[in-house]
């Protein structure tokens, strides 16, 4: 068991715990933990909290199935707040919303995009993976999976050629659209090959700050 002596609980033996989606960085919910909840979270890999109203321990997702699989646990500089980075199995909020923080005080929520820029890639990838079990008759992406790798590669090649043509002969809007088409089909390819988007993001992070020459040398390429 990890040394938990750095954690400072309040006079009721509780510490606030913030759950954050590891993939998107989105804050999902805030709850409380006592020492037992924290220990169970660390030992099981699933988020456990303490209910102040019921005065009892609870496992997130025990009744709904919306477990929060814990990827890492952090604490702040004062040791009085916990941050859980999780892979959520479903909505965090009892209302069915992805996050408990779905209402704004400083603006019209109806005018906001349905999804933020930082969330769109990981959320889209989740959808693409989910299409593996969809009917090919009802889903374009499922039809690509059904036709196999060759068809997916054909689409990637087609979209690559269209992006090159747009950049050579057309305007910026066409370049933007064709880039998005290529990115979309490249993500389908990743999902088909069983490669997680986080693996691609980790690889980009590894390369960050390296020159192209240094990056190739790190892979042993000439």
C-alpha positions as CSV (number, residue, x, y, z in Angstrom):
1,X,0.0,0.0,0.0
2,X,1.3,3.4,-0.9
3,X,2.2,5.9,1.8
4,X,-0.8,8.1,2.3
5,X,0.6,10.3,5.0
6,X,0.8,13.3,2.7
7,X,-3.0,13.5,2.4
8,X,-4.6,16.0,4.8
9,X,-8.3,15.2,5.6
10,X,-10.7,17.7,7.1
11,X,-12.2,17.5,10.5
12,X,-14.7,14.9,9.3
13,X,-11.9,12.7,7.9
14,X,-12.7,13.6,4.2
15,X,-10.8,15.0,1.3
16,X,-12.3,16.4,-2.0
17,X,-11.6,14.3,-5.0
18,X,-11.9,15.6,-8.6
19,X,-12.4,13.0,-11.4
20,X,-11.0,14.0,-14.7
21,X,-11.3,12.1,-18.0
22,X,-7.7,11.0,-18.9
23,X,-8.4,11.2,-22.6
24,X,-10.1,14.5,-22.9
25,X,-8.9,16.4,-19.8
26,X,-12.6,17.2,-19.0
27,X,-13.6,17.5,-15.4
28,X,-16.3,14.9,-14.8
29,X,-17.3,15.3,-11.1
30,X,-16.2,16.3,-7.6
31,X,-16.9,14.0,-4.6
32,X,-15.3,13.2,-1.3
33,X,-13.1,10.4,-0.1
34,X,-12.1,9.1,3.3
35,X,-9.0,7.1,3.9
36,X,-10.8,3.8,3.2
37,X,-12.2,5.1,-0.1
38,X,-8.8,6.2,-1.2
39,X,-7.2,2.8,-0.2
40,X,-9.9,0.9,-2.1
41,X,-9.5,3.2,-5.2
42,X,-5.7,2.4,-5.2
43,X,-6.1,-1.3,-4.6
44,X,-8.9,-2.0,-7.0
45,X,-8.2,0.5,-9.8
46,X,-11.9,1.7,-9.6
47,X,-13.0,5.0,-8.1
48,X,-14.5,4.7,-4.6
49,X,-16.0,7.7,-2.8
50,X,-17.6,8.5,0.5
51,X,-21.2,9.7,0.5
52,X,-21.7,12.5,3.1
53,X,-25.5,12.0,2.9
54,X,-25.6,8.3,3.3
55,X,-22.4,8.3,5.5
56,X,-21.1,5.3,3.7
57,X,-18.5,4.2,1.1
58,X,-19.7,3.8,-2.5
59,X,-18.2,2.4,-5.7
60,X,-18.9,4.7,-8.7
61,X,-20.8,2.6,-11.2
62,X,-21.8,-0.2,-8.8
63,X,-25.5,0.2,-9.8
64,X,-25.3,2.0,-13.1
65,X,-22.3,0.2,-14.6
66,X,-20.6,3.6,-15.2
67,X,-17.4,2.7,-13.5
68,X,-14.4,5.0,-13.5
69,X,-11.3,3.0,-14.2
70,X,-8.4,4.9,-12.5
71,X,-5.3,5.5,-14.5
72,X,-3.4,7.8,-12.1
73,X,-4.0,9.5,-8.7
74,X,-2.5,12.9,-7.9
75,X,-2.6,15.2,-4.9
76,X,-2.2,19.0,-4.8
77,X,0.6,21.1,-3.2
78,X,-1.2,21.3,0.1
79,X,-2.2,17.6,0.1
80,X,-5.8,18.5,0.7
81,X,-7.3,17.7,-2.7
82,X,-7.1,14.5,-4.8
83,X,-7.2,14.3,-8.6
84,X,-8.2,11.1,-10.2
85,X,-7.4,10.7,-13.9
86,X,-9.9,8.0,-15.1
87,X,-11.2,6.1,-18.1
88,X,-15.0,6.4,-17.6
89,X,-17.2,3.5,-18.7
90,X,-20.2,5.8,-19.0
91,X,-21.6,9.2,-18.0
92,X,-20.4,10.6,-14.7
93,X,-23.6,12.5,-13.9
94,X,-26.8,10.9,-12.6
95,X,-28.7,13.0,-15.1
96,X,-27.0,11.0,-17.9
97,X,-24.7,13.9,-18.9
98,X,-21.1,13.0,-19.6
99,X,-19.9,15.4,-16.8
100,X,-21.7,17.0,-13.8
101,X,-20.4,20.4,-15.1
102,X,-22.8,20.8,-18.1
103,X,-24.5,24.1,-17.1
104,X,-23.0,27.6,-17.5
105,X,-23.5,30.7,-15.4
106,X,-21.8,33.1,-17.8
107,X,-23.3,32.3,-21.2
108,X,-26.0,30.6,-23.2
109,X,-25.3,26.9,-23.3
110,X,-27.5,26.5,-26.3
111,X,-25.1,28.6,-28.4
112,X,-22.1,26.5,-27.4
113,X,-20.6,23.8,-29.6
114,X,-21.8,20.3,-28.8
115,X,-18.2,19.3,-28.0
116,X,-15.1,21.2,-27.3
117,X,-12.0,21.3,-29.5
118,X,-9.9,19.4,-26.9
119,X,-12.5,16.7,-26.6
120,X,-13.4,16.1,-30.2
121,X,-10.5,13.8,-31.2
122,X,-10.7,11.3,-28.2
123,X,-14.5,11.4,-28.3
124,X,-14.6,10.7,-32.0
125,X,-12.2,7.9,-31.6
126,X,-14.5,6.3,-29.0
127,X,-17.3,6.5,-31.5
128,X,-15.2,4.9,-34.2
129,X,-14.2,2.0,-32.0
130,X,-17.9,1.6,-31.1
131,X,-18.8,1.2,-34.7
132,X,-17.0,-2.1,-34.8
133,X,-20.1,-3.8,-33.4
134,X,-22.6,-1.7,-35.5
135,X,-24.4,-3.0,-38.6
136,X,-22.6,-2.4,-41.9
137,X,-26.0,-1.6,-43.4
138,X,-26.5,1.3,-41.0
139,X,-23.1,2.7,-40.4
140,X,-20.5,3.9,-43.0
141,X,-17.6,3.2,-40.6
142,X,-18.9,-0.3,-39.8
143,X,-19.1,-1.0,-43.6
144,X,-15.4,0.0,-43.9
145,X,-14.5,-2.4,-41.1
146,X,-16.6,-5.2,-42.7
147,X,-14.8,-4.7,-46.0
148,X,-11.4,-5.0,-44.3
149,X,-8.1,-3.3,-44.2
150,X,-7.7,-3.1,-47.9
151,X,-10.8,-0.9,-48.3
152,X,-9.7,1.3,-45.4
153,X,-6.3,1.8,-47.0
154,X,-8.0,2.6,-50.3
155,X,-10.0,5.3,-48.6
156,X,-6.8,6.7,-46.8
157,X,-5.0,6.8,-50.2
158,X,-8.0,8.4,-51.8
159,X,-8.3,11.1,-49.2
160,X,-4.6,11.8,-49.3
161,X,-4.7,12.4,-53.0
162,X,-7.7,14.7,-52.6
163,X,-5.9,16.7,-49.9
164,X,-2.9,17.1,-52.2
165,X,-5.1,18.1,-55.1
166,X,-6.9,20.7,-52.9
167,X,-3.6,22.2,-51.7
168,X,-2.3,22.3,-55.2
169,X,-5.3,23.6,-57.1
170,X,-8.0,24.8,-54.7
171,X,-8.6,27.2,-51.9
172,X,-8.1,26.9,-48.1
173,X,-11.6,25.7,-47.4
174,X,-11.1,22.7,-49.6
175,X,-7.8,22.0,-47.9
176,X,-9.5,22.2,-44.5
177,X,-12.3,19.8,-45.5
178,X,-10.0,17.3,-47.2
179,X,-7.6,17.3,-44.2
180,X,-10.5,16.5,-41.9
181,X,-11.6,13.7,-44.3
182,X,-8.0,12.3,-44.2
183,X,-7.8,12.5,-40.5
184,X,-11.1,10.8,-40.0
185,X,-10.2,7.8,-42.2
186,X,-6.7,7.6,-40.7
187,X,-8.4,7.3,-37.3
188,X,-10.6,4.5,-38.7
189,X,-7.4,2.8,-39.7
190,X,-5.9,3.1,-36.2
191,X,-9.1,1.6,-34.7
192,X,-9.1,-1.2,-37.2
193,X,-5.5,-2.0,-36.3
194,X,-6.2,-2.0,-32.6
195,X,-4.0,1.1,-32.0
196,X,-5.4,3.5,-29.3
197,X,-5.5,7.2,-30.0
198,X,-3.6,7.8,-26.7
199,X,-0.7,5.8,-28.2
200,X,-0.6,8.2,-31.2
201,X,-0.8,11.2,-28.8
202,X,1.9,9.7,-26.6
203,X,4.1,9.3,-29.7
204,X,3.6,12.9,-30.7
205,X,4.4,14.0,-27.2
206,X,7.6,12.0,-27.3
207,X,8.6,13.7,-30.5
208,X,7.7,17.2,-29.2
209,X,10.8,19.4,-29.0
210,X,12.9,17.1,-31.2
211,X,14.1,18.1,-34.6
212,X,13.1,15.9,-37.5
213,X,16.7,14.7,-37.7
214,X,16.9,13.9,-34.0
215,X,13.5,12.0,-34.1
216,X,14.7,9.8,-37.0
217,X,18.0,9.1,-35.2
218,X,16.0,8.0,-32.1
219,X,14.4,5.3,-34.2
220,X,17.7,4.3,-35.8
221,X,16.7,5.6,-39.2
222,X,19.2,7.0,-41.7
